Amino acid sequence: MIYEIKLKQLMPLLDEAVEMVSHYKGGYSNEFLGAENFTIALYEAINDLKRGDFSVFKKLWCWFAPTCDWDDFVNEPAGTILSNKIYEILNELRKDSGDFNFSSSNP
């Protein structure tokens, strides 16, 4: 029950995130050469999640962690607020469930 509530809270935030990052160009992060590549990967991960592929939670958790990929491309107050909300929900899911292949030492 709590899982479903958290997932329903997460999905519109992720849709908002892909829309926001799609307006950025260039840059780089630890994993991506350009905001365009990050946008594509985020869009694909969201679609995978919508199809029930929960293995993407690990990827999303890493991308939205403070000072990680999201922050490398979207460095504005609204983006920080959004990523903090997303990361908080992902972190709760990480702590609450072993279903997403998370471990405490290796996100």
Secondary structure, 3 states (H helix, E strand, C coil): CHHHHHHHHHHHHHHHHHHHHCCCCCCCCCCCCCHHHHHHHHHHHHHHHHCCCCCHHHHHHHHHCCCCHHHHHCCCHHHHHHHHHHHHHHHHHHHHCCCCCCCCCCC
